[in-house]
Amino acid sequence: MDTSTSFKPSLRLIDATMLVAGSMIGSGIFIVSADITRNVGSAGWLLFVWLITGFMTLTAALSYGELSAMFPKAGGQYVYLKEAYNPLVGFLYGWSFFTVIQTATIAAVGVAFAKFTAYLIPQLSETLVAIDLGFIAISPAQLLSILVIVLLTFINTRGVNSGKIVQTIFTMAKLLSLLALIVFGLFAIKTSVWTSNWHNAWTMHSLKPDGSMASYTALAALGAIASAMVGSIFSSDSWNNVTFIAGEVKNPKRNIGLSLALGTVIVTVIYILTNIMYTGVLSLHDIAIADKDRVGVTASQQIFGNWGTIIIALLIMVSTFGCNNGLIMSGARVYYSMAKDRLFFKRVGMLNKNSVPGFGLWLQCIFACLWSLSGKYGDLLDMISFVVVVFYVLTIIGIFILRKKMPDAERPYKAFGYPVLPLIYIIMGLAFCLLLIIYKPTYTWPGLIIVMAGIPVYFLIGSVKEKTGADPPII
């Protein structure tokens, strides 16, 4: 096999920043505000949910800057957890990442691309059946999702430069398109709608599809905020993908932390402005009952009339295509690091002639395609938000551990606001997880089962290595 021995640092600061922003912005910003509004019932609390999510995301990103500067190599969060705790904790993250977090996200974003393509080409609708195998019916949308995943995987096996060109072009396009949507939306604001939405903006209640409301007790209100944040956190996730590809970033000790800060700030500002625009062109009731939660489509129709559906469909197609490229590009680097630690298939830890983990990319592709066919990725992604935040909290606690464990280690960049801001994030993250356990247990236990299933796998791998001295099977 023709393999290269090391990654090639090819990504500039702008490329790394576009990877952060592009991996964050998928279809969520056009959809999840409907569920948030049903949970909190007012414009003020809708924005508060996005603001608190943005604060948490930015705080985590600034904290990760210290870890990325300490360990500027492929693997990112997997490496940080392994170094701060032990190989088991790192493996459980990598296991969850491969089985659901990354692969199911790739599937969900791929199907979102296909769903909005169907606005332009109805024959690709998710409601149609393209292939009926008896035990499973496959829609044209699922087939298109698979085609896109395979195409982007192929592009990324051609080398990091191929992936970065797609990433930078599509992220720039969607950022400019989103800004244009916001500007046109702000000009289209209806005074009566704005005034109505922002009257009693801080009175929280649930908003039912029929327009009725139900008030909360103080503790239940916190549960409603946590429930609402499931969507905003999912929409703001994947910002850490740039840390997985650190081995291919130029001057990673500087540029990883800087790209994390720049990318998360850009996306947070855009998300806040988008929701301000929503509250200016749509009533809260219209946001809450948007068809299939597609708030972006409803808002675009108000702004652009009959052209609105086509405009937003094109925007989301660009957004999801670029998002999936970033997810596919970065994900395989985690499995590569696991393989180097003899915790995954040996071939996943090999680079192809283009200096990228080609086998890992195709293995990730297969699992993502299977999730696309399953149709269950959406439920799992809601449930995995809990696990994602748990791992973020553990990673940020790891900063405190490593300060004690490796006091003399080189730290070109130190966590901004340490120890106050990281501590605030830890408290907020734990509160979010605790409230979900109390009020939305269906969002918690499936994710925990997936993580815990990795424990016997880890010890089985260890047992095989101890008895035979061999790596996991070479495929």
C-alpha positions as CSV (number, residue, x, y, z in Angstrom):
1,M,0.0,0.0,0.0
2,D,1.3,3.5,-0.9
3,T,1.1,5.4,2.3
4,S,2.5,8.7,3.6
5,T,4.1,8.8,7.0
6,S,2.7,12.1,8.3
7,F,0.0,14.7,7.8
8,K,0.8,17.8,5.6
9,P,0.2,21.2,7.3
10,S,-1.9,22.9,4.6
11,L,-4.7,24.8,6.4
12,R,-4.2,28.5,7.0
13,L,-6.0,30.5,9.7
14,I,-8.8,31.4,7.3
15,D,-9.3,27.7,6.3
16,A,-9.4,26.6,10.0
17,T,-11.9,29.4,10.8
18,M,-14.1,28.4,7.9
19,L,-13.9,24.8,9.2
20,V,-15.2,25.9,12.6
21,A,-18.0,28.1,11.2
22,G,-18.9,25.7,8.4
23,S,-19.1,22.7,10.6
24,M,-21.4,24.6,13.0
25,I,-23.9,26.0,10.5
26,G,-26.0,23.3,9.0
27,S,-29.8,23.3,8.9
28,G,-30.5,23.8,12.6
29,I,-30.7,27.6,12.6
30,F,-33.5,27.3,10.1
31,I,-35.5,24.8,12.1
32,V,-34.9,24.6,15.9
33,S,-36.3,28.0,16.8
34,A,-39.8,26.5,16.4
35,D,-39.2,24.0,19.3
36,I,-37.5,26.6,21.4
37,T,-40.4,29.0,21.0
38,R,-42.9,26.2,22.0
39,N,-40.8,25.6,25.2
40,V,-40.3,29.2,26.3
41,G,-43.2,31.1,24.6
42,S,-41.7,34.6,24.3
43,A,-39.2,36.6,22.2
44,G,-37.0,37.5,25.1
45,W,-36.5,34.0,26.2
46,L,-36.1,32.7,22.7
47,L,-33.1,35.0,22.3
48,F,-31.9,34.2,25.8
49,V,-31.6,30.5,24.9
50,W,-29.5,31.4,21.9
51,L,-27.4,33.8,23.9
52,I,-26.7,31.4,26.7
53,T,-25.9,28.7,24.1
54,G,-23.5,31.1,22.4
55,F,-21.9,32.1,25.7
56,M,-21.3,28.4,26.5
57,T,-20.0,27.6,23.1
58,L,-17.6,30.6,23.0
59,T,-16.4,29.9,26.6
60,A,-15.7,26.2,25.7
61,A,-14.0,27.2,22.5
62,L,-11.7,29.7,24.3
63,S,-10.9,27.0,26.9
64,Y,-10.1,24.5,24.2
65,G,-7.5,26.9,22.9
66,E,-5.2,26.0,25.8
67,L,-5.6,22.2,25.1
68,S,-5.1,22.6,21.3
69,A,-1.9,24.5,21.9
70,M,-0.6,21.9,24.3
71,F,-1.5,19.0,22.0
72,P,-1.4,20.3,18.4
73,K,-1.9,17.0,16.7
74,A,-4.7,14.9,15.1
75,G,-7.4,13.6,17.4
76,G,-8.4,16.8,19.3
77,Q,-10.8,16.1,22.1
78,Y,-10.0,12.4,22.1
79,V,-6.4,13.2,22.9
80,Y,-7.3,15.8,25.5
81,L,-9.5,13.4,27.4
82,K,-6.9,10.6,27.2
83,E,-4.1,12.9,28.5
84,A,-6.2,14.5,31.3
85,Y,-7.8,11.3,32.6
86,N,-6.9,7.9,31.1
87,P,-7.2,5.9,27.8
88,L,-10.6,4.5,28.8
89,V,-12.2,8.0,29.0
90,G,-10.6,8.9,25.7
91,F,-11.8,5.7,24.1
92,L,-15.4,6.2,25.3
93,Y,-15.4,9.6,23.6
94,G,-14.0,8.1,20.4
95,W,-16.4,5.2,20.6
96,S,-19.4,7.5,21.0
97,F,-18.0,9.8,18.3
98,F,-17.7,7.0,15.7
99,T,-20.9,5.1,16.5
100,V,-23.3,8.1,16.7
101,I,-22.0,11.6,17.3
102,Q,-20.2,12.2,14.0
103,T,-21.6,9.5,11.8
104,A,-25.3,10.1,12.7
105,T,-24.7,13.9,12.3
106,I,-23.3,13.4,8.9
107,A,-26.4,11.3,8.0
108,A,-28.8,13.9,9.4
109,V,-27.1,16.8,7.6
110,G,-27.0,14.7,4.4
111,V,-30.7,14.0,4.6
112,A,-31.4,17.7,5.4
113,F,-29.6,18.6,2.1
114,A,-31.8,16.1,0.3
115,K,-35.1,17.3,1.9
116,F,-34.5,20.9,0.8
117,T,-33.3,19.8,-2.7
118,A,-36.8,18.2,-2.9
119,Y,-38.3,21.8,-2.7
120,L,-36.7,22.3,-6.2
121,I,-37.0,18.7,-7.5
122,P,-40.1,17.1,-6.0
123,Q,-39.1,13.7,-7.3
124,L,-36.5,13.6,-4.5
125,S,-39.0,13.9,-1.7
126,E,-38.5,11.9,1.5
127,T,-42.2,10.8,1.3
128,L,-41.6,8.8,-2.0
129,V,-40.3,5.3,-2.2
130,A,-37.4,4.7,-4.6
131,I,-36.5,1.2,-3.5
132,D,-38.7,-1.2,-1.6
133,L,-36.7,-4.1,-0.2
134,G,-39.6,-5.4,1.9
135,F,-37.9,-5.0,5.3
136,I,-36.9,-1.4,4.4
137,A,-38.3,1.3,2.1
138,I,-35.6,3.7,0.8
139,S,-36.7,7.2,-0.3
140,P,-35.0,9.3,-3.0
141,A,-33.9,11.7,-0.3
142,Q,-32.0,9.0,1.5
143,L,-30.3,7.9,-1.8
144,L,-29.3,11.5,-2.5
145,S,-28.0,11.8,1.0
146,I,-25.8,8.8,0.5
147,L,-24.6,10.1,-2.9
148,V,-23.5,13.4,-1.3
149,I,-21.8,11.6,1.6
150,V,-19.9,9.3,-0.8
151,L,-19.0,12.3,-3.1
152,L,-17.6,14.4,-0.2
153,T,-15.7,11.4,1.2
154,F,-14.1,10.8,-2.2
155,I,-13.1,14.5,-2.4
156,N,-11.5,14.3,1.0
157,T,-9.6,11.2,0.2
158,R,-7.9,13.2,-2.5
159,G,-6.0,15.2,0.1
160,V,-6.6,18.0,2.6
161,N,-6.3,20.7,0.0
162,S,-9.3,19.3,-1.9
163,G,-11.4,19.3,1.2
164,K,-10.3,22.8,2.3
165,I,-11.2,24.3,-1.1
166,V,-14.8,22.9,-0.8
167,Q,-15.0,24.0,2.8
168,T,-13.8,27.5,2.4
169,I,-15.9,28.2,-0.8
170,F,-19.1,26.8,0.6
171,T,-18.7,28.4,4.1
172,M,-18.0,31.8,2.6
173,A,-21.1,31.4,0.4
174,K,-23.4,30.4,3.2
175,L,-22.1,33.2,5.5
176,L,-22.7,35.8,2.9
177,S,-26.1,34.3,2.0
178,L,-27.1,34.2,5.7
179,L,-26.1,37.8,6.1
180,A,-28.1,38.8,3.1
181,L,-31.1,37.0,4.4
182,I,-30.7,38.8,7.8
183,V,-30.4,42.2,6.0
184,F,-33.4,41.7,3.8
185,G,-35.3,40.4,6.8
186,L,-34.5,43.4,8.9
187,F,-35.8,45.7,6.1
188,A,-38.9,43.6,6.0
189,I,-39.7,43.8,9.7
190,K,-43.4,44.5,10.4
191,T,-43.8,47.0,13.2
192,S,-47.1,45.3,14.4
193,V,-45.4,41.9,14.6
194,W,-42.3,43.2,16.3
195,T,-44.4,45.1,18.9
196,S,-46.6,42.2,19.6
197,N,-43.7,39.7,20.0
198,W,-41.7,42.0,22.3
199,H,-44.6,42.9,24.5
200,N,-44.1,41.0,27.7
201,A,-41.0,39.5,26.2
202,W,-39.8,38.0,29.5
203,T,-43.0,36.2,30.5
204,M,-42.1,32.5,30.1
205,H,-44.7,29.9,29.2
206,S,-45.2,26.9,26.9
207,L,-46.9,27.8,23.6
208,K,-49.2,25.1,22.2
209,P,-49.9,24.6,18.5
210,D,-53.5,25.8,19.0
211,G,-52.2,29.1,20.4
212,S,-52.9,28.3,24.0
213,M,-50.4,28.9,26.8
214,A,-49.4,27.1,30.0
215,S,-47.3,28.8,32.8
216,Y,-44.4,27.2,34.6
217,T,-43.3,26.9,38.1
218,A,-39.8,28.3,38.8
219,L,-38.1,24.9,38.6
220,A,-40.1,23.8,35.6
221,A,-39.0,27.0,33.8
222,L,-35.4,25.9,34.2
223,G,-36.4,22.5,32.8
224,A,-38.1,24.3,29.8
225,I,-34.9,26.3,29.1
226,A,-32.8,23.1,29.2
227,S,-35.2,21.3,26.9
228,A,-35.1,24.3,24.5
229,M,-31.3,24.3,24.6
230,V,-31.2,20.8,23.1
231,G,-31.9,22.3,19.7
232,S,-29.6,25.4,20.0
233,I,-26.7,23.3,21.4
234,F,-27.1,20.8,18.5
235,S,-27.1,23.7,16.1
236,S,-24.0,25.2,17.7
237,D,-22.1,21.9,18.0
238,S,-19.2,20.6,15.9
239,W,-17.1,23.8,16.5
240,N,-14.4,21.5,18.0
241,N,-13.9,19.7,14.7
242,V,-10.9,21.9,13.8
243,T,-9.1,20.3,16.8
244,F,-9.4,16.9,15.2
245,I,-7.4,18.1,12.2
246,A,-4.8,20.0,14.1
247,G,-1.9,18.0,12.5
248,E,-2.8,19.7,9.2
249,V,-3.1,23.3,10.4
250,K,-0.2,25.6,9.8
251,N,1.2,27.0,13.1
252,P,-1.4,25.0,15.1
253,K,-0.3,26.3,18.5
254,R,-1.6,29.8,17.4
255,N,-4.1,29.1,14.7
256,I,-6.3,26.4,16.3
257,G,-7.2,28.6,19.3
258,L,-7.6,31.7,17.2
259,S,-9.8,29.9,14.7
260,L,-12.0,28.5,17.5
261,A,-12.5,32.0,18.8
262,L,-13.2,33.6,15.5
263,G,-15.4,30.9,14.1
264,T,-17.6,30.6,17.2
265,V,-18.0,34.4,17.5
266,I,-19.0,34.7,13.8
267,V,-21.6,31.9,14.1
268,T,-23.0,33.1,17.4
269,V,-23.6,36.7,16.1
270,I,-25.2,35.3,13.0
271,Y,-27.5,33.1,15.0
272,I,-28.6,35.9,17.3
273,L,-29.3,38.2,14.3
274,T,-31.2,35.5,12.5
275,N,-33.5,35.0,15.5
276,I,-34.0,38.8,15.9
277,M,-35.0,38.8,12.2
278,Y,-37.5,35.9,12.8
279,T,-39.2,37.9,15.6
280,G,-39.6,40.9,13.3
281,V,-41.3,39.1,10.4
282,L,-43.2,36.2,12.1
283,S,-45.5,36.1,15.1
284,L,-44.4,33.8,17.9
285,H,-47.3,31.6,17.0
286,D,-46.1,31.4,13.4
287,I,-42.6,30.5,14.5
288,A,-44.0,27.8,16.9
289,I,-46.3,26.1,14.3
290,A,-44.0,26.5,11.2
291,D,-44.6,23.5,8.9
292,K,-42.3,20.7,9.9
293,D,-40.6,23.4,12.1
294,R,-39.0,25.0,9.0
295,V,-39.0,28.5,10.4
296,G,-36.5,29.7,7.8
297,V,-38.8,28.7,5.0
298,T,-41.8,30.5,6.5
299,A,-39.7,33.7,7.2
300,S,-38.2,33.6,3.7
301,Q,-41.7,33.4,2.2
302,Q,-42.7,36.5,4.2
303,I,-39.5,38.4,3.0
304,F,-39.3,37.3,-0.6
305,G,-42.9,36.1,-1.4
306,N,-43.2,33.2,-3.8
307,W,-39.5,33.1,-4.3
308,G,-38.9,32.6,-0.6
309,T,-39.0,28.8,-0.7
310,I,-36.6,28.6,-3.6
311,I,-34.2,31.1,-2.0
312,I,-34.1,29.3,1.4
313,A,-33.9,25.9,-0.2
314,L,-30.8,27.0,-2.1
315,L,-29.3,28.5,1.0
316,I,-29.8,25.4,3.1
317,M,-28.4,23.2,0.3
318,V,-25.2,25.3,0.3
319,S,-25.2,25.3,4.1
320,T,-25.6,21.6,4.6
321,F,-23.2,20.6,1.8
322,G,-20.5,22.7,3.3
323,C,-21.3,21.5,6.8
324,N,-21.0,17.9,5.8
325,N,-17.7,18.5,4.1
326,G,-16.3,19.8,7.4
327,L,-17.7,16.9,9.4
328,I,-16.4,14.3,7.0
329,M,-13.0,15.9,6.7
330,S,-12.3,16.2,10.4
331,G,-14.0,13.0,11.8
332,A,-11.6,10.4,10.4
333,R,-8.7,12.1,12.2
334,V,-10.2,10.9,15.6
335,Y,-10.3,7.3,14.4
336,Y,-6.8,7.7,13.1
337,S,-5.5,8.7,16.6
338,M,-7.4,5.8,18.2
339,A,-5.8,3.4,15.8
340,K,-2.4,4.8,16.6
341,D,-3.2,3.9,20.2
342,R,-4.1,0.4,19.1
343,L,-7.8,1.0,20.0
344,F,-9.2,0.8,16.5
345,F,-8.6,-1.1,13.3
346,K,-4.9,-0.8,12.3
347,R,-5.6,0.4,8.7
348,V,-7.5,3.4,10.1
349,G,-4.2,4.6,11.4
350,M,-2.6,4.6,8.0
351,L,-2.4,7.6,5.6
352,N,-2.9,7.1,1.9
353,K,-0.7,8.6,-0.8
354,N,-2.5,11.9,-0.4
355,S,-1.5,12.1,3.3
356,V,-5.0,11.6,4.7
357,P,-6.6,8.6,6.5
358,G,-8.4,7.3,3.5
359,F,-9.5,4.0,5.0
360,G,-10.9,5.9,8.0
361,L,-12.8,8.2,5.7
362,W,-14.5,5.3,3.9
363,L,-15.3,3.5,7.1
364,Q,-16.9,6.6,8.4
365,C,-18.8,6.9,5.1
366,I,-20.2,3.4,5.4
367,F,-21.5,4.0,8.9
368,A,-23.0,7.4,8.0
369,C,-24.7,5.9,4.9
370,L,-26.2,3.1,7.2
371,W,-27.6,5.8,9.5
372,S,-29.1,7.6,6.4
373,L,-30.9,4.4,5.6
374,S,-32.1,3.8,9.2
375,G,-34.0,7.0,9.4
376,K,-33.3,7.0,13.2
377,Y,-30.5,9.5,13.3
378,G,-32.8,12.4,14.2
379,D,-34.0,10.8,17.4
380,L,-30.5,9.8,18.4
381,L,-29.1,13.3,17.8
382,D,-31.6,14.8,20.1
383,M,-30.6,12.2,22.7
384,I,-26.9,12.6,22.1
385,S,-26.9,16.3,22.9
386,F,-26.7,15.3,26.6
387,V,-23.6,13.1,26.0
388,V,-21.9,15.8,23.9
389,V,-22.2,18.3,26.7
390,V,-21.0,15.7,29.3
391,F,-17.8,15.2,27.2
392,Y,-17.4,19.0,26.9
393,V,-17.6,19.4,30.6
394,L,-15.2,16.6,31.2
395,T,-12.8,18.1,28.7
396,I,-12.9,21.5,30.4
397,I,-12.5,20.0,33.8
398,G,-9.4,18.4,32.2
399,I,-7.8,21.8,31.9
400,F,-7.8,22.0,35.7
401,I,-6.4,18.5,36.0
402,L,-3.7,19.1,33.5
403,R,-2.6,22.3,35.2
404,K,-1.9,20.1,38.3
405,K,-0.7,17.0,36.3
406,M,1.6,18.9,33.9
407,P,2.4,22.2,35.6
408,D,5.6,22.7,33.5
409,A,4.1,21.8,30.1
410,E,4.4,24.4,27.4
411,R,1.2,26.4,27.1
412,P,1.5,28.9,24.3
413,Y,-2.1,29.9,24.9
414,K,-3.9,29.8,28.2
415,A,-7.7,29.4,28.7
416,F,-9.3,32.9,28.6
417,G,-10.7,33.9,31.9
418,Y,-9.3,30.9,33.7
419,P,-10.4,29.7,36.2
420,V,-13.7,31.8,36.3
421,L,-15.0,31.2,32.8
422,P,-14.2,27.5,32.5
423,L,-15.8,27.1,36.0
424,I,-18.9,28.9,34.9
425,Y,-19.1,26.6,31.8
426,I,-18.7,23.5,34.0
427,I,-21.6,24.7,36.3
428,M,-23.8,25.6,33.4
429,G,-23.1,22.3,31.6
430,L,-23.8,20.2,34.6
431,A,-27.0,22.2,35.3
432,F,-28.1,21.6,31.7
433,C,-27.4,17.8,32.0
434,L,-29.1,17.5,35.4
435,L,-32.2,19.4,34.2
436,L,-32.5,17.1,31.2
437,I,-32.2,14.0,33.5
438,I,-35.1,15.4,35.6
439,Y,-37.4,16.8,32.9
440,K,-36.4,15.0,29.6
441,P,-35.1,11.6,30.6
442,T,-35.7,10.4,27.0
443,Y,-32.9,12.8,26.0
444,T,-30.4,11.2,28.4
445,W,-30.5,7.4,28.9
446,P,-30.1,6.3,25.2
447,G,-26.9,8.4,24.9
448,L,-25.6,7.0,28.2
449,I,-26.3,3.5,27.0
450,I,-24.3,4.1,23.9
451,V,-21.4,5.5,25.9
452,M,-21.4,2.7,28.5
453,A,-21.5,0.1,25.7
454,G,-18.0,1.2,24.9
455,I,-16.7,-0.1,28.3
456,P,-16.8,-3.8,27.5
457,V,-15.5,-3.1,24.0
458,Y,-12.5,-1.3,25.5
459,F,-11.7,-4.1,27.9
460,L,-12.3,-6.7,25.2
461,I,-9.7,-4.9,23.0
462,G,-7.3,-4.8,26.0
463,S,-7.8,-8.5,26.6
464,V,-7.0,-9.4,23.0
465,K,-3.9,-7.2,23.0
466,E,-2.8,-8.7,26.3
467,K,-3.3,-12.3,25.2
468,T,-2.0,-12.0,21.7
469,G,0.0,-8.8,21.5
470,A,-2.0,-8.0,18.4
471,D,-3.9,-4.9,17.4
472,P,-7.6,-5.0,16.7
473,P,-8.2,-7.0,13.5
474,I,-6.7,-5.6,10.3
475,I,-9.5,-5.2,7.7
